[in-house]
Amino acid sequence: MSTELFISGYRTNFLNAAVNLPTLNSKQSEDLAPVDGRPDNVAEYINYSLQVSASRGFPYYTASNIDGVNFKKAPRRDAWRTDQRISREHQWGPELYRADKSDFDKGHMTKREDVQWGDSIAIASKAADATFFYTNAVPQHAQLNQQIWRSLEDYVLHTEARQHDLLISVFTGPVLSKKDPWFVTPVKNRRLQLPILFWKIIYFTRKDGSLYRVGFLMSQSSLLFSEGIVETAITEKARGEETEEDQLFMEFEEADTYQVNIGTIETLSGLQFAKASEPFEDSRSIRLVLKEIDIKESIKESNNAYEQIGFRIEGLQI
């Protein structure tokens, strides 16, 4: 396999302040899938990096840098493949997405468009192609409304980060919880749990030069259960024995996107993230609603970024 797909991964100093990769807890560190040639077990691709859970076969997180100025249009090639640097037993492949009752897509954690940038179309195209590794995918229901989820980076990029050369850093991943439901179909004689919550954290800088971060959660619980794709986890805690993580986990069941504070994501994911100012620190979540805007010719040159990108997200606090 060509090594050119595995260069220039996530860059800590991409913004004007260092944003390190998330810190895993002790159990997660012990569960990391080994990556050939990497003592830290970080798999680097073009413009993004990730670490994989050996026991679950999904990424704990993916980390990407987005350069809006150097974005290039490139043809899409859906050429999914496994990463040969990681043992096959530690990553899922086509067998999962072809299994009976697999009414879900290969959900990109790092979006193809997010890393589709560089000094040339060739580099941007290679970066986009490098997102089609199963290590960067988690099953997501085909009917999951990702319109808001997929628009969050663009929204922050064009409303806040545009003052600083359209640069942001994004962390995305599934919540890998013991409470995740079980896929009804064994795959390769193995039962597996499917994540029902996904999180995203966006770092950006403002005019004042300070570093900010905002966090989001998306749920597919109701969709997976309603169509009989999953069944309840085998073991359940007795009432009154739930941890803070358990209680938070049950709050997000509808197929919606929510803005949450970073502490909520840290509690659910078990990860710790780089410190930064938070515009949204409320302990309560806010359900987000995307409203499309009809962009008229008269305002296409407007300085109003909300109008330029063609939509606004109601409820979002940045």
N, C-alpha and C positions, 0 to 999 in steps of 0.2 A: 504494500500500500504506500502510495506517495506520501512522503513526510511533509510536503508543502501545505497539506491541509491542517497540519498541527503546528502552526507558528503564530507568534504574536497573539497569545491568548489575552485574557483580561489584564488590563494595566491599572495598577494601584494608583498611580499618580496621573491619571488621565485628566482629572479636574484640577482646580488650583489648590486642592487639599487632598491628602492621602485618604483613600477609601479602601481599606483592606478587605480581603475575602472574609466571609463569615467564619466565626469560630464554632466548631462542633463540640458537643459535650463528650464526656468520656466514652459513653456507650456508642455514640455515633462514630467516634474516632476508631474504636475497635472494629466497627462494622464496615469501614471503608474498603471498597474494592481496589485492589492493587492496580497501579498503572505502570506498565513497563517503562523503565528509565526515569521514574519520578518517585523519589523517596517520600514526597509529601502527598502522593496519590492524587494530584490535581491533573486532570486531563485538559490540555490546552488545544484550542482550535483557533481559527482566525477571528480575532476580535472578541472571543469569549472563552470561558473556562467553566469546568464543573467538577463535582465530586459525586461518586455513585455509592449508594448503599448496596453492599454485597448481598445482604439478606433479602432485600426487596427488589433489587434489579432496576431501581429508578434513581434519578439524581436527588441528592439532598438539596442541591441548589444549582442554578446556573448563574454566571456573572458575566455581564456584557458591557462594553463601552459603545456608545452611540455618537457618531459624528454626523450631525444633520447637514453640515456644509458639504462634506465629501461623499454624500449618498449618491449612488449611481444606479440607474435603471439597468436591470439585467434579466434575462429570461429565466423562468423557474423550471428547475429540473427535480422532480420528486424521486430521486434515486436514494431510497433508504437503504442503509447498511449498518452492520455491527462494527464496533470499534475493535480492531485486532490488538490494540494495546491492553485491552481489558479482557479477562477470561470470559468465555461465552456463558459460563454458569452464573456470572454476575450481571448479566444484562439480558433483557428480553429481546426478541427479534420478531420476524413475521409470524411465527407460530402463535403469538398472543393475539395479534390483530386478525387472524384467520379463524380463531376458535369459535365454536358454537356460542351464540348469544353475545358475540363481541360487537355489539352495536355502538362502537365508539371509534373515534379517530386517533391517529398518532398525533397527540397534542404537543406541538413545539413548546418547550419551556422558553428558550431563547428564540425569538421570532426570526425568521429568515430576513425580513426587511430591516431588523434592528442592526444587524452586523454587515449589511450589504453596502459597505462604504470602503473607500480606499483611494489611493492615488490614481488608479486606473480602473476601467470597467472589468478588466481581467481579474484584478485582485478582488474587487467587490463581488464578482460572480463566484469566485472560489470561496469567498467567505460565506456567501449565501448557500452554496452547495454543502459546506461543512456543517450546516445546521441539520442536515438530514441523516444524522446518526441516531440509532435507537437509544443511545445514552442520553440524548437530549429530548426524548419523547416520554410522555405519560398518557395513558388512555384518558380521553375526554369524550363525553357523550356527543354524538354527531349533531344533536339539536341544542347543545349548550349555546346560549346567546353570548358570544364573545365580542360583540361589537364594542361595548365599553372597554372590556378587558384589553382588547387589541389596540384601542385608541389611546390608552393612558400615556404611553411614552410620547406619542405625537403631541398630545395635549400639553404635557409639561414642557416638552421640547420647544413648542412654539409660543407658549404663554409666559414662560419664565426663563428658560435656558437660552432663548434667542439673544438675550442681552450679553451672553458670554459664548459666542461662536457656536451655539447650538450643540453643546456637549452635555451629555448626561451619562450616568452609570446606573445599570439596572440589575437587580437580583430577583430571580424568579425560582419558584419551586413548588412541589407538592408538600402538604403536611403528611408526613409518613407516621401515622398514628397506629397504636395497637388497637384502637377502636374502629379502624377502617373496616368496612364490610368485606365479605368474601365474594370473589367472582364465582358464579354458579358453575362454571366449567373448569375442571382441572386442565392445566396446560403441561404437557410432557409429564403426566402423572404427578403433577405438583399443584397444590392449591395455593392461591395467592390472594392477597388483599389489594383492593383497588383504592387509591386515594380519592377522597371526595372533596377535599379543600385544597385550594391553590392560593399562594401568596405572591405578592410583588412589592418590591421596595425600590423607589426611584430616588437617586441622589442628584442634586443640581446646585448651582450657585446663582446668586442674585447680584444686583448692582452693587450691593454693599460688600461683595466679595466673600460673604459667609456661605458655609455649606449647609444645605437643607436636605431633609429626607421626608418622604411621604410613603404610606403603606396601604396596601389593599388586599382584600380576600375575595375569592370567588368560590362558590359551592356548586357541586353537581349532584348532591345527595338525592334530592327529590326525583331527578330524572333517572338515576340508576335504579333506585328502588321501585319506582312506578312501572318500569318496563321489565322488572324481574331479572335484571342483569347481575345484581348482587343480592346477598342475603346477610342478615345481621351477624355480627361477630359472634363466635361461639361462646365466649365468656363475657359476662357482664358484671360489673361491680354492683353490690347491693346499694340501695338508696342510702345516702348519707356518707358513703365511702368515696364519692367522686373527688378527684383532685381538681385544682383550678384548671388544668388542661382539659380534663373531662368535661367540666361545665362549659368552658368556652367552646369546645368542639361541637356541643349540641346546639349552640346558638345559631349556627349557620347551616340551615338545612335547605332553604329555598335556592333555586338556580338564579342567583343574583350576584352582583358585584358590590362590595362594601368598602368604604374607607375606614381604616382602623389605625390605632396608634401602633408604633413599632413594638412596644411591649407586648401587645396581643400576639403579634406574629412570633416574637421570640418565645413566648410561653407555649404556643401551639407547635412550633417547629423544633424547639430545643436548640436553635442556633442563636448566636450573639452577633450583632451587627455594629459596624463602625458608628461612633457617636456623631450627631449633627443636630442642628436646630430642627424642631418639628412644628410646622404650622398647625397640625392637628394632634392634640394630646388627649382628647376626650376619651374616657374609658368606654363610652358607648359607640357603637358602630353607626355609620350613616349609609343607607342604601343609595347608590348612585343611579342617575337616570340620564341617558344621552338624548339630547335634542338636536336634530339636524337643522342646519340653517341654509336657506336658499341663497347661494352666493350670486348676487347680481353683478353685472358688468361694472356698474358704477362704484362698487365697493371692493373689487378685486385688488385694487392698489391701496386699499385702506391699511393704516397702521394697526388696526384692531386685529390682533392675532386670532381672537375667537371667530371673527368673520372669515379670516383668511383660510382657516383650516376646515371650515364648513360645518362645524358643530360646536356645541358647548355641553359640558357635563354638569348637570344640576346637582348641587349638594357637595361638590368637590371643594375642599378647602386647601389652597396652597398659598 
